[in-house]
Amino acid sequence: MGFRLSVRKDLCISSGKCVGDAPDLFRFDADELAEPVSPATDASLDRLIKIARTCPGEAIVITDELGAEVPLG
């Protein structure tokens, strides 16, 4: 099962936590806000949830192949 990543730009505080922890999945855009390197990923759900939970702005969103948001809690 593949997943999609997105970042809620209005919540991103540019801490760089996701970029530092997962440079294969996240980078900074021109405004120095995090964004996925690619929206689609085959990374494990456990890894994605761990990364999303450590985002200080709670800005990372994971959706499943049907478009449903994956709960982090």
PQR file of N, CA, C, O and H, with PARSE charges and radii, in Angstrom:
ATOM      1  N   MET A   1       0.849  -1.179   0.000 -0.4000 1.5000
ATOM      2  CA  MET A   1       0.000   0.000   0.000 -0.0000 2.0000
ATOM      3  C   MET A   1       0.887   1.232   0.000  0.5500 1.7000
ATOM      4  O   MET A   1       1.818   1.336   0.799 -0.5500 1.4000
ATOM      5  N   GLY A   2       0.599   2.159  -0.891 -0.4000 1.5000
ATOM      6  CA  GLY A   2       1.334   3.405  -0.933 -0.0000 2.0000
ATOM      7  C   GLY A   2       0.603   4.495  -0.179  0.5500 1.7000
ATOM      8  O   GLY A   2      -0.602   4.414   0.059 -0.5500 1.4000
ATOM      9  H   GLY A   2      -0.157   2.075  -1.539  0.4000 1.0000
ATOM     10  N   PHE A   3       1.346   5.503   0.186 -0.4000 1.5000
ATOM     11  CA  PHE A   3       0.785   6.634   0.926 -0.0000 2.0000
ATOM     12  C   PHE A   3       1.157   7.925   0.225  0.5500 1.7000
ATOM     13  O   PHE A   3       2.063   7.960  -0.608 -0.5500 1.4000
ATOM     14  H   PHE A   3       2.325   5.569  -0.007  0.4000 1.0000
ATOM     15  N   ARG A   4       0.445   8.984   0.573 -0.4000 1.5000
ATOM     16  CA  ARG A   4       0.740  10.316   0.073 -0.0000 2.0000
ATOM     17  C   ARG A   4       1.049  11.220   1.249  0.5500 1.7000
ATOM     18  O   ARG A   4       0.432  11.124   2.310 -0.5500 1.4000
ATOM     19  H   ARG A   4      -0.291   8.956   1.250  0.4000 1.0000
ATOM     20  N   LEU A   5       2.016  12.100   1.040 -0.4000 1.5000
ATOM     21  CA  LEU A   5       2.432  13.056   2.063 -0.0000 2.0000
ATOM     22  C   LEU A   5       2.081  14.464   1.618  0.5500 1.7000
ATOM     23  O   LEU A   5       2.145  14.792   0.433 -0.5500 1.4000
ATOM     24  H   LEU A   5       2.517  12.178   0.178  0.4000 1.0000
ATOM     25  N   SER A   6       1.717  15.273   2.567 -0.4000 1.5000
ATOM     26  CA  SER A   6       1.550  16.698   2.317 -0.0000 2.0000
ATOM     27  C   SER A   6       1.909  17.448   3.594  0.5500 1.7000
ATOM     28  O   SER A   6       1.981  16.872   4.680 -0.5500 1.4000
ATOM     29  H   SER A   6       1.665  15.006   3.530  0.4000 1.0000
ATOM     30  N   VAL A   7       2.130  18.734   3.434 -0.4000 1.5000
ATOM     31  CA  VAL A   7       2.468  19.588   4.569 -0.0000 2.0000
ATOM     32  C   VAL A   7       1.486  20.750   4.577  0.5500 1.7000
ATOM     33  O   VAL A   7       1.305  21.435   3.570 -0.5500 1.4000
ATOM     34  H   VAL A   7       2.071  19.202   2.552  0.4000 1.0000
ATOM     35  N   ARG A   8       0.867  20.959   5.705 -0.4000 1.5000
ATOM     36  CA  ARG A   8      -0.023  22.119   5.864 -0.0000 2.0000
ATOM     37  C   ARG A   8       0.882  23.328   6.079  0.5500 1.7000
ATOM     38  O   ARG A   8       1.420  23.540   7.165 -0.5500 1.4000
ATOM     39  H   ARG A   8       1.014  20.403   6.523  0.4000 1.0000
ATOM     40  N   LYS A   9       1.035  24.111   5.017 -0.4000 1.5000
ATOM     41  CA  LYS A   9       1.972  25.242   5.043 -0.0000 2.0000
ATOM     42  C   LYS A   9       1.619  26.257   6.130  0.5500 1.7000
ATOM     43  O   LYS A   9       2.505  26.921   6.668 -0.5500 1.4000
ATOM     44  H   LYS A   9       0.599  23.939   4.134  0.4000 1.0000
ATOM     45  N   ASP A  10       0.338  26.381   6.452 -0.4000 1.5000
ATOM     46  CA  ASP A  10      -0.064  27.339   7.478 -0.0000 2.0000
ATOM     47  C   ASP A  10       0.333  26.884   8.877  0.5500 1.7000
ATOM     48  O   ASP A  10       0.318  27.681   9.815 -0.5500 1.4000
ATOM     49  H   ASP A  10      -0.381  25.842   6.014  0.4000 1.0000
ATOM     50  N   LEU A  11       0.690  25.604   9.026 -0.4000 1.5000
ATOM     51  CA  LEU A  11       1.125  25.084  10.328 -0.0000 2.0000
ATOM     52  C   LEU A  11       2.629  24.851  10.403  0.5500 1.7000
ATOM     53  O   LEU A  11       3.179  24.722  11.497 -0.5500 1.4000
ATOM     54  H   LEU A  11       0.702  24.956   8.264  0.4000 1.0000
ATOM     55  N   CYS A  12       3.296  24.797   9.263 -0.4000 1.5000
ATOM     56  CA  CYS A  12       4.740  24.533   9.240 -0.0000 2.0000
ATOM     57  C   CYS A  12       5.496  25.710   9.864  0.5500 1.7000
ATOM     58  O   CYS A  12       5.286  26.865   9.495 -0.5500 1.4000
ATOM     59  H   CYS A  12       2.849  24.902   8.375  0.4000 1.0000
ATOM     60  N   ILE A  13       6.377  25.393  10.813 -0.4000 1.5000
ATOM     61  CA  ILE A  13       7.171  26.433  11.471 -0.0000 2.0000
ATOM     62  C   ILE A  13       8.643  26.391  11.043  0.5500 1.7000
ATOM     63  O   ILE A  13       9.489  27.037  11.662 -0.5500 1.4000
ATOM     64  H   ILE A  13       6.548  24.455  11.113  0.4000 1.0000
ATOM     65  N   SER A  14       8.942  25.639   9.996 -0.4000 1.5000
ATOM     66  CA  SER A  14      10.301  25.559   9.424 -0.0000 2.0000
ATOM     67  C   SER A  14      11.340  25.073  10.414  0.5500 1.7000
ATOM     68  O   SER A  14      12.487  25.519  10.380 -0.5500 1.4000
ATOM     69  H   SER A  14       8.254  25.114   9.494  0.4000 1.0000
ATOM     70  N   SER A  15      10.953  24.169  11.292 -0.4000 1.5000
ATOM     71  CA  SER A  15      11.924  23.650  12.268 -0.0000 2.0000
ATOM     72  C   SER A  15      12.998  22.797  11.607  0.5500 1.7000
ATOM     73  O   SER A  15      14.119  22.709  12.106 -0.5500 1.4000
ATOM     74  H   SER A  15      10.022  23.807  11.320  0.4000 1.0000
ATOM     75  N   GLY A  16      12.659  22.175  10.494 -0.4000 1.5000
ATOM     76  CA  GLY A  16      13.610  21.313   9.803 -0.0000 2.0000
ATOM     77  C   GLY A  16      13.684  19.909  10.365  0.5500 1.7000
ATOM     78  O   GLY A  16      14.509  19.111   9.919 -0.5500 1.4000
ATOM     79  H   GLY A  16      11.748  22.246  10.088  0.4000 1.0000
ATOM     80  N   LYS A  17      12.851  19.594  11.323 -0.4000 1.5000
ATOM     81  CA  LYS A  17      12.871  18.257  11.936 -0.0000 2.0000
ATOM     82  C   LYS A  17      12.635  17.179  10.887  0.5500 1.7000
ATOM     83  O   LYS A  17      13.376  16.196  10.835 -0.5500 1.4000
ATOM     84  H   LYS A  17      12.181  20.243  11.685  0.4000 1.0000
ATOM     85  N   CYS A  18      11.617  17.348  10.053 -0.4000 1.5000
ATOM     86  CA  CYS A  18      11.315  16.336   9.038 -0.0000 2.0000
ATOM     87  C   CYS A  18      12.427  16.254   7.987  0.5500 1.7000
ATOM     88  O   CYS A  18      12.792  15.165   7.545 -0.5500 1.4000
ATOM     89  H   CYS A  18      11.015  18.146  10.095  0.4000 1.0000
ATOM     90  N   VAL A  19      12.955  17.404   7.597 -0.4000 1.5000
ATOM     91  CA  VAL A  19      14.020  17.435   6.601 -0.0000 2.0000
ATOM     92  C   VAL A  19      15.278  16.756   7.144  0.5500 1.7000
ATOM     93  O   VAL A  19      15.945  16.017   6.420 -0.5500 1.4000
ATOM     94  H   VAL A  19      12.658  18.289   7.956  0.4000 1.0000
ATOM     95  N   GLY A  20      15.601  17.002   8.405 -0.4000 1.5000
ATOM     96  CA  GLY A  20      16.764  16.375   9.020 -0.0000 2.0000
ATOM     97  C   GLY A  20      16.588  14.888   9.255  0.5500 1.7000
ATOM     98  O   GLY A  20      17.518  14.106   9.058 -0.5500 1.4000
ATOM     99  H   GLY A  20      15.059  17.602   8.993  0.4000 1.0000
ATOM    100  N   ASP A  21      15.383  14.496   9.679 -0.4000 1.5000
ATOM    101  CA  ASP A  21      15.122  13.084   9.984 -0.0000 2.0000
ATOM    102  C   ASP A  21      14.865  12.247   8.736  0.5500 1.7000
ATOM    103  O   ASP A  21      15.151  11.050   8.727 -0.5500 1.4000
ATOM    104  H   ASP A  21      14.628  15.131   9.840  0.4000 1.0000
ATOM    105  N   ALA A  22      14.333  12.857   7.691 -0.4000 1.5000
ATOM    106  CA  ALA A  22      13.959  12.106   6.488 -0.0000 2.0000
ATOM    107  C   ALA A  22      14.224  12.920   5.223  0.5500 1.7000
ATOM    108  O   ALA A  22      13.283  13.298   4.526 -0.5500 1.4000
ATOM    109  H   ALA A  22      14.100  13.830   7.698  0.4000 1.0000
ATOM    110  N   PRO A  23      15.502  13.194   4.919 -0.5600 1.5000
ATOM    111  CA  PRO A  23      15.798  14.000   3.727  0.2800 2.0000
ATOM    112  C   PRO A  23      15.389  13.312   2.426  0.5500 1.7000
ATOM    113  O   PRO A  23      15.306  13.959   1.382 -0.5500 1.4000
ATOM    114  N   ASP A  24      15.134  12.013   2.484 -0.4000 1.5000
ATOM    115  CA  ASP A  24      14.634  11.314   1.306 -0.0000 2.0000
ATOM    116  C   ASP A  24      13.150  11.582   1.078  0.5500 1.7000
ATOM    117  O   ASP A  24      12.631  11.332  -0.011 -0.5500 1.4000
ATOM    118  H   ASP A  24      15.201  11.487   3.332  0.4000 1.0000
ATOM    119  N   LEU A  25      12.465  12.092   2.104 -0.4000 1.5000
ATOM    120  CA  LEU A  25      11.029  12.340   2.012 -0.0000 2.0000
ATOM    121  C   LEU A  25      10.652  13.822   2.031  0.5500 1.7000
ATOM    122  O   LEU A  25       9.640  14.209   1.448 -0.5500 1.4000
ATOM    123  H   LEU A  25      12.887  12.295   2.988  0.4000 1.0000
ATOM    124  N   PHE A  26      11.464  14.659   2.702 -0.4000 1.5000
ATOM    125  CA  PHE A  26      11.120  16.078   2.857 -0.0000 2.0000
ATOM    126  C   PHE A  26      12.291  16.977   2.510  0.5500 1.7000
ATOM    127  O   PHE A  26      13.454  16.604   2.662 -0.5500 1.4000
ATOM    128  H   PHE A  26      12.286  14.345   3.177  0.4000 1.0000
ATOM    129  N   ARG A  27      11.958  18.167   2.041 -0.4000 1.5000
ATOM    130  CA  ARG A  27      12.938  19.211   1.718 -0.0000 2.0000
ATOM    131  C   ARG A  27      12.281  20.552   2.018  0.5500 1.7000
ATOM    132  O   ARG A  27      11.097  20.610   2.350 -0.5500 1.4000
ATOM    133  H   ARG A  27      11.013  18.470   1.917  0.4000 1.0000
ATOM    134  N   PHE A  28      13.057  21.634   1.901 -0.4000 1.5000
ATOM    135  CA  PHE A  28      12.507  22.975   2.056 -0.0000 2.0000
ATOM    136  C   PHE A  28      12.151  23.542   0.689  0.5500 1.7000
ATOM    137  O   PHE A  28      12.858  23.309  -0.292 -0.5500 1.4000
ATOM    138  H   PHE A  28      14.019  21.587   1.631  0.4000 1.0000
ATOM    139  N   ASP A  29      11.055  24.285   0.631 -0.4000 1.5000
ATOM    140  CA  ASP A  29      10.694  24.980  -0.605 -0.0000 2.0000
ATOM    141  C   ASP A  29      11.370  26.349  -0.628  0.5500 1.7000
ATOM    142  O   ASP A  29      12.186  26.651   0.242 -0.5500 1.4000
ATOM    143  H   ASP A  29      10.481  24.474   1.428  0.4000 1.0000
ATOM    144  N   ALA A  30      11.041  27.160  -1.597 -0.4000 1.5000
ATOM    145  CA  ALA A  30      11.666  28.479  -1.749 -0.0000 2.0000
ATOM    146  C   ALA A  30      11.375  29.411  -0.579  0.5500 1.7000
ATOM    147  O   ALA A  30      12.134  30.345  -0.325 -0.5500 1.4000
ATOM    148  H   ALA A  30      10.378  26.915  -2.304  0.4000 1.0000
ATOM    149  N   ASP A  31      10.284  29.161   0.130 -0.4000 1.5000
ATOM    150  CA  ASP A  31       9.925  29.966   1.295 -0.0000 2.0000
ATOM    151  C   ASP A  31      10.445  29.369   2.601  0.5500 1.7000
ATOM    152  O   ASP A  31      10.096  29.831   3.687 -0.5500 1.4000
ATOM    153  H   ASP A  31       9.667  28.402  -0.076  0.4000 1.0000
ATOM    154  N   GLU A  32      11.281  28.339   2.484 -0.4000 1.5000
ATOM    155  CA  GLU A  32      11.862  27.625   3.625 -0.0000 2.0000
ATOM    156  C   GLU A  32      10.810  26.930   4.487  0.5500 1.7000
ATOM    157  O   GLU A  32      10.969  26.793   5.700 -0.5500 1.4000
ATOM    158  H   GLU A  32      11.565  27.964   1.602  0.4000 1.0000
ATOM    159  N   LEU A  33       9.745  26.500   3.839 -0.4000 1.5000
ATOM    160  CA  LEU A  33       8.743  25.664   4.483 -0.0000 2.0000
ATOM    161  C   LEU A  33       8.942  24.242   3.973  0.5500 1.7000
ATOM    162  O   LEU A  33       9.370  24.038   2.837 -0.5500 1.4000
ATOM    163  H   LEU A  33       9.616  26.612   2.854  0.4000 1.0000
ATOM    164  N   ALA A  34       8.631  23.267   4.811 -0.4000 1.5000
ATOM    165  CA  ALA A  34       8.814  21.875   4.419 -0.0000 2.0000
ATOM    166  C   ALA A  34       7.815  21.489   3.333  0.5500 1.7000
ATOM    167  O   ALA A  34       6.697  22.000   3.273 -0.5500 1.4000
ATOM    168  H   ALA A  34       8.284  23.433   5.734  0.4000 1.0000
ATOM    169  N   GLU A  35       8.254  20.575   2.484 -0.4000 1.5000
ATOM    170  CA  GLU A  35       7.389  19.990   1.475 -0.0000 2.0000
ATOM    171  C   GLU A  35       7.898  18.581   1.181  0.5500 1.7000
ATOM    172  O   GLU A  35       9.083  18.303   1.365 -0.5500 1.4000
ATOM    173  H   GLU A  35       9.163  20.159   2.533  0.4000 1.0000
ATOM    174  N   PRO A  36       7.018  17.691   0.728 -0.5600 1.5000
ATOM    175  CA  PRO A  36       7.480  16.353   0.365  0.2800 2.0000
ATOM    176  C   PRO A  36       8.370  16.411  -0.873  0.5500 1.7000
ATOM    177  O   PRO A  36       8.120  17.193  -1.791 -0.5500 1.4000
ATOM    178  N   VAL A  37       9.395  15.589  -0.890 -0.4000 1.5000
ATOM    179  CA  VAL A  37      10.216  15.452  -2.091 -0.0000 2.0000
ATOM    180  C   VAL A  37       9.329  14.941  -3.227  0.5500 1.7000
ATOM    181  O   VAL A  37       9.420  15.404  -4.364 -0.5500 1.4000
ATOM    182  H   VAL A  37       9.598  14.954  -0.144  0.4000 1.0000
ATOM    183  N   SER A  38       8.481  13.990  -2.896 -0.4000 1.5000
ATOM    184  CA  SER A  38       7.471  13.465  -3.814 -0.0000 2.0000
ATOM    185  C   SER A  38       6.226  13.184  -2.989  0.5500 1.7000
ATOM    186  O   SER A  38       6.333  12.602  -1.910 -0.5500 1.4000
ATOM    187  H   SER A  38       8.407  13.614  -1.973  0.4000 1.0000
ATOM    188  N   PRO A  39       5.065  13.571  -3.454 -0.5600 1.5000
ATOM    189  CA  PRO A  39       3.853  13.312  -2.650  0.2800 2.0000
ATOM    190  C   PRO A  39       3.599  11.825  -2.413  0.5500 1.7000
ATOM    191  O   PRO A  39       3.144  11.441  -1.336 -0.5500 1.4000
ATOM    192  N   ALA A  40       3.887  10.990  -3.401 -0.4000 1.5000
ATOM    193  CA  ALA A  40       3.663   9.558  -3.264 -0.0000 2.0000
ATOM    194  C   ALA A  40       4.902   8.889  -2.673  0.5500 1.7000
ATOM    195  O   ALA A  40       6.030   9.213  -3.042 -0.5500 1.4000
ATOM    196  H   ALA A  40       4.258  11.301  -4.276  0.4000 1.0000
ATOM    197  N   THR A  41       4.677   7.952  -1.753 -0.4000 1.5000
ATOM    198  CA  THR A  41       5.792   7.249  -1.140 -0.0000 2.0000
ATOM    199  C   THR A  41       5.405   5.809  -0.822  0.5500 1.7000
ATOM    200  O   THR A  41       4.243   5.491  -0.567 -0.5500 1.4000
ATOM    201  H   THR A  41       3.760   7.689  -1.454  0.4000 1.0000
ATOM    202  N   ASP A  42       6.410   4.962  -0.847 -0.4000 1.5000
ATOM    203  CA  ASP A  42       6.237   3.570  -0.440 -0.0000 2.0000
ATOM    204  C   ASP A  42       6.873   3.327   0.927  0.5500 1.7000
ATOM    205  O   ASP A  42       7.015   2.179   1.350 -0.5500 1.4000
ATOM    206  H   ASP A  42       7.354   5.220  -1.054  0.4000 1.0000
ATOM    207  N   ALA A  43       7.255   4.395   1.616 -0.4000 1.5000
ATOM    208  CA  ALA A  43       7.830   4.260   2.961 -0.0000 2.0000
ATOM    209  C   ALA A  43       6.815   3.575   3.870  0.5500 1.7000
ATOM    210  O   ALA A  43       5.608   3.657   3.644 -0.5500 1.4000
ATOM    211  H   ALA A  43       7.140   5.327   1.273  0.4000 1.0000
ATOM    212  N   SER A  44       7.314   2.907   4.891 -0.4000 1.5000
ATOM    213  CA  SER A  44       6.415   2.191   5.799 -0.0000 2.0000
ATOM    214  C   SER A  44       5.552   3.174   6.585  0.5500 1.7000
ATOM    215  O   SER A  44       5.972   4.289   6.896 -0.5500 1.4000
ATOM    216  H   SER A  44       8.295   2.841   5.075  0.4000 1.0000
ATOM    217  N   LEU A  45       4.357   2.738   6.892 -0.4000 1.5000
ATOM    218  CA  LEU A  45       3.446   3.581   7.656 -0.0000 2.0000
ATOM    219  C   LEU A  45       4.034   3.899   9.022  0.5500 1.7000
ATOM    220  O   LEU A  45       3.892   5.024   9.500 -0.5500 1.4000
ATOM    221  H   LEU A  45       4.016   1.833   6.640  0.4000 1.0000
ATOM    222  N   ASP A  46       4.682   2.947   9.655 -0.4000 1.5000
ATOM    223  CA  ASP A  46       5.293   3.198  10.962 -0.0000 2.0000
ATOM    224  C   ASP A  46       6.295   4.338  10.885  0.5500 1.7000
ATOM    225  O   ASP A  46       6.311   5.212  11.753 -0.5500 1.4000
ATOM    226  H   ASP A  46       4.797   2.032   9.267  0.4000 1.0000
ATOM    227  N   ARG A  47       7.128   4.337   9.854 -0.4000 1.5000
ATOM    228  CA  ARG A  47       8.114   5.404   9.693 -0.0000 2.0000
ATOM    229  C   ARG A  47       7.429   6.742   9.455  0.5500 1.7000
ATOM    230  O   ARG A  47       7.807   7.747  10.057 -0.5500 1.4000
ATOM    231  H   ARG A  47       7.115   3.628   9.149  0.4000 1.0000
ATOM    232  N   LEU A  48       6.432   6.765   8.588 -0.4000 1.5000
ATOM    233  CA  LEU A  48       5.733   8.012   8.286 -0.0000 2.0000
ATOM    234  C   LEU A  48       5.049   8.589   9.515  0.5500 1.7000
ATOM    235  O   LEU A  48       5.106   9.795   9.753 -0.5500 1.4000
ATOM    236  H   LEU A  48       6.125   5.949   8.099  0.4000 1.0000
ATOM    237  N   ILE A  49       4.410   7.739  10.288 -0.4000 1.5000
ATOM    238  CA  ILE A  49       3.738   8.209  11.506 -0.0000 2.0000
ATOM    239  C   ILE A  49       4.752   8.755  12.500  0.5500 1.7000
ATOM    240  O   ILE A  49       4.511   9.788  13.124 -0.5500 1.4000
ATOM    241  H   ILE A  49       4.364   6.759  10.094  0.4000 1.0000
ATOM    242  N   LYS A  50       5.879   8.078  12.655 -0.4000 1.5000
ATOM    243  CA  LYS A  50       6.917   8.556  13.576 -0.0000 2.0000
ATOM    244  C   LYS A  50       7.398   9.953  13.171  0.5500 1.7000
ATOM    245  O   LYS A  50       7.551  10.832  14.019 -0.5500 1.4000
ATOM    246  H   LYS A  50       6.075   7.239  12.148  0.4000 1.0000
ATOM    247  N   ILE A  51       7.630  10.148  11.894 -0.4000 1.5000
ATOM    248  CA  ILE A  51       8.076  11.460  11.403 -0.0000 2.0000
ATOM    249  C   ILE A  51       6.993  12.508  11.631  0.5500 1.7000
ATOM    250  O   ILE A  51       7.282  13.603  12.113 -0.5500 1.4000
ATOM    251  H   ILE A  51       7.505   9.434  11.205  0.4000 1.0000
ATOM    252  N   ALA A  52       5.766  12.185  11.293 -0.4000 1.5000
ATOM    253  CA  ALA A  52       4.664  13.142  11.447 -0.0000 2.0000
ATOM    254  C   ALA A  52       4.439  13.506  12.910  0.5500 1.7000
ATOM    255  O   ALA A  52       4.147  14.660  13.221 -0.5500 1.4000
ATOM    256  H   ALA A  52       5.531  11.295  10.902  0.4000 1.0000
ATOM    257  N   ARG A  53       4.571  12.544  13.801 -0.4000 1.5000
ATOM    258  CA  ARG A  53       4.367  12.818  15.227 -0.0000 2.0000
ATOM    259  C   ARG A  53       5.431  13.737  15.806  0.5500 1.7000
ATOM    260  O   ARG A  53       5.173  14.444  16.780 -0.5500 1.4000
ATOM    261  H   ARG A  53       4.808  11.606  13.549  0.4000 1.0000
ATOM    262  N   THR A  54       6.625  13.736  15.219 -0.4000 1.5000
ATOM    263  CA  THR A  54       7.699  14.578  15.753 -0.0000 2.0000
ATOM    264  C   THR A  54       7.700  15.984  15.159  0.5500 1.7000
ATOM    265  O   THR A  54       8.529  16.812  15.537 -0.5500 1.4000
ATOM    266  H   THR A  54       6.834  13.162  14.428  0.4000 1.0000
ATOM    267  N   CYS A  55       6.787  16.262  14.240 -0.4000 1.5000
ATOM    268  CA  CYS A  55       6.697  17.601  13.659 -0.0000 2.0000
ATOM    269  C   CYS A  55       6.169  18.563  14.725  0.5500 1.7000
ATOM    270  O   CYS A  55       5.043  18.395  15.195 -0.5500 1.4000
ATOM    271  H   CYS A  55       6.113  15.590  13.934  0.4000 1.0000
ATOM    272  N   PRO A  56       6.963  19.573  15.118 -0.5600 1.5000
ATOM    273  CA  PRO A  56       6.508  20.479  16.173  0.2800 2.0000
ATOM    274  C   PRO A  56       5.291  21.324  15.785  0.5500 1.7000
ATOM    275  O   PRO A  56       4.561  21.788  16.661 -0.5500 1.4000
ATOM    276  N   GLY A  57       5.069  21.523  14.512 -0.4000 1.5000
ATOM    277  CA  GLY A  57       3.911  22.295  14.064 -0.0000 2.0000
ATOM    278  C   GLY A  57       2.707  21.426  13.737  0.5500 1.7000
ATOM    279  O   GLY A  57       1.645  21.935  13.377 -0.5500 1.4000
ATOM    280  H   GLY A  57       5.662  21.147  13.800  0.4000 1.0000
ATOM    281  N   GLU A  58       2.876  20.105  13.863 -0.4000 1.5000
ATOM    282  CA  GLU A  58       1.820  19.139  13.522 -0.0000 2.0000
ATOM    283  C   GLU A  58       1.299  19.395  12.110  0.5500 1.7000
ATOM    284  O   GLU A  58       0.094  19.368  11.859 -0.5500 1.4000
ATOM    285  H   GLU A  58       3.738  19.692  14.156  0.4000 1.0000
ATOM    286  N   ALA A  59       2.240  19.645  11.191 -0.4000 1.5000
ATOM    287  CA  ALA A  59       1.889  20.062   9.839 -0.0000 2.0000
ATOM    288  C   ALA A  59       1.885  18.935   8.816  0.5500 1.7000
ATOM    289  O   ALA A  59       1.394  19.127   7.703 -0.5500 1.4000
ATOM    290  H   ALA A  59       3.219  19.667  11.395  0.4000 1.0000
ATOM    291  N   ILE A  60       2.412  17.779   9.152 -0.4000 1.5000
ATOM    292  CA  ILE A  60       2.521  16.691   8.183 -0.0000 2.0000
ATOM    293  C   ILE A  60       1.229  15.877   8.147  0.5500 1.7000
ATOM    294  O   ILE A  60       0.697  15.471   9.180 -0.5500 1.4000
ATOM    295  H   ILE A  60       2.811  17.623  10.055  0.4000 1.0000
ATOM    296  N   VAL A  61       0.745  15.650   6.928 -0.4000 1.5000
ATOM    297  CA  VAL A  61      -0.475  14.866   6.716 -0.0000 2.0000
ATOM    298  C   VAL A  61      -0.127  13.647   5.874  0.5500 1.7000
ATOM    299  O   VAL A  61       0.553  13.749   4.853 -0.5500 1.4000
ATOM    300  H   VAL A  61       1.178  15.980   6.089  0.4000 1.0000
ATOM    301  N   ILE A  62      -0.605  12.501   6.321 -0.4000 1.5000
ATOM    302  CA  ILE A  62      -0.436  11.247   5.588 -0.0000 2.0000
ATOM    303  C   ILE A  62      -1.821  10.795   5.145  0.5500 1.7000
ATOM    304  O   ILE A  62      -2.754  10.750   5.946 -0.5500 1.4000
ATOM    305  H   ILE A  62      -1.157  12.419   7.151  0.4000 1.0000
ATOM    306  N   THR A  63      -1.945  10.465   3.874 -0.4000 1.5000
ATOM    307  CA  THR A  63      -3.208   9.926   3.388 -0.0000 2.0000
ATOM    308  C   THR A  63      -2.961   8.566   2.748  0.5500 1.7000
ATOM    309  O   THR A  63      -1.894   8.304   2.193 -0.5500 1.4000
ATOM    310  H   THR A  63      -1.186  10.501   3.223  0.4000 1.0000
ATOM    311  N   ASP A  64      -3.976   7.707   2.840 -0.4000 1.5000
ATOM    312  CA  ASP A  64      -3.846   6.379   2.256 -0.0000 2.0000
ATOM    313  C   ASP A  64      -4.213   6.431   0.777  0.5500 1.7000
ATOM    314  O   ASP A  64      -4.526   7.491   0.235 -0.5500 1.4000
ATOM    315  H   ASP A  64      -4.843   7.920   3.291  0.4000 1.0000
ATOM    316  N   GLU A  65      -4.168   5.277   0.143 -0.4000 1.5000
ATOM    317  CA  GLU A  65      -4.401   5.222  -1.308 -0.0000 2.0000
ATOM    318  C   GLU A  65      -5.827   5.614  -1.702  0.5500 1.7000
ATOM    319  O   GLU A  65      -6.089   5.918  -2.866 -0.5500 1.4000
ATOM    320  H   GLU A  65      -3.913   4.416   0.584  0.4000 1.0000
ATOM    321  N   LEU A  66      -6.736   5.608  -0.749 -0.4000 1.5000
ATOM    322  CA  LEU A  66      -8.117   6.016  -1.022 -0.0000 2.0000
ATOM    323  C   LEU A  66      -8.354   7.498  -0.730  0.5500 1.7000
ATOM    324  O   LEU A  66      -9.446   8.018  -0.962 -0.5500 1.4000
ATOM    325  H   LEU A  66      -6.523   5.361   0.197  0.4000 1.0000
ATOM    326  N   GLY A  67      -7.304   8.181  -0.209 -0.4000 1.5000
ATOM    327  CA  GLY A  67      -7.414   9.609   0.091 -0.0000 2.0000
ATOM    328  C   GLY A  67      -7.844   9.930   1.509  0.5500 1.7000
ATOM    329  O   GLY A  67      -8.057  11.093   1.850 -0.5500 1.4000
ATOM    330  H   GLY A  67      -6.418   7.759  -0.020  0.4000 1.0000
ATOM    331  N   ALA A  68      -7.973   8.897   2.342 -0.4000 1.5000
ATOM    332  CA  ALA A  68      -8.365   9.116   3.745 -0.0000 2.0000
ATOM    333  C   ALA A  68      -7.129   9.480   4.569  0.5500 1.7000
ATOM    334  O   ALA A  68      -6.067   8.875   4.421 -0.5500 1.4000
ATOM    335  H   ALA A  68      -7.800   7.952   2.066  0.4000 1.0000
ATOM    336  N   GLU A  69      -7.288  10.471   5.433 -0.4000 1.5000
ATOM    337  CA  GLU A  69      -6.182  10.887   6.291 -0.0000 2.0000
ATOM    338  C   GLU A  69      -5.914   9.785   7.319  0.5500 1.7000
ATOM    339  O   GLU A  69      -6.830   9.250   7.942 -0.5500 1.4000
ATOM    340  H   GLU A  69      -8.150  10.962   5.553  0.4000 1.0000
ATOM    341  N   VAL A  70      -4.626   9.465   7.472 -0.4000 1.5000
ATOM    342  CA  VAL A  70      -4.209   8.443   8.430 -0.0000 2.0000
ATOM    343  C   VAL A  70      -4.113   9.093   9.808  0.5500 1.7000
ATOM    344  O   VAL A  70      -3.405  10.088   9.967 -0.5500 1.4000
ATOM    345  H   VAL A  70      -3.881   9.900   6.966  0.4000 1.0000
ATOM    346  N   PRO A  71      -4.805   8.552  10.801 -0.5600 1.5000
ATOM    347  CA  PRO A  71      -4.701   9.117  12.153  0.2800 2.0000
ATOM    348  C   PRO A  71      -3.313   8.860  12.737  0.5500 1.7000
ATOM    349  O   PRO A  71      -2.724   7.799  12.532 -0.5500 1.4000
ATOM    350  N   LEU A  72      -2.808   9.845  13.462 -0.4000 1.5000
ATOM    351  CA  LEU A  72      -1.455   9.734  14.031 -0.0000 2.0000
ATOM    352  C   LEU A  72      -1.465   9.250  15.466  0.5500 1.7000
ATOM    353  O   LEU A  72      -0.426   8.862  15.999 -0.5500 1.4000
ATOM    354  H   LEU A  72      -3.287  10.707  13.629  0.4000 1.0000
ATOM    355  N   GLY A  73      -2.613   9.268  16.085 -0.4000 1.5000
ATOM    356  CA  GLY A  73      -2.674   9.007  17.496 -0.0000 2.0000
ATOM    357  C   GLY A  73      -2.965   7.621  17.885  0.5500 1.7000
ATOM    358  O   GLY A  73      -3.035   7.316  19.076 -0.5500 1.4000
ATOM    359  H   GLY A  73      -3.457   9.583  15.652  0.4000 1.0000
TER
END
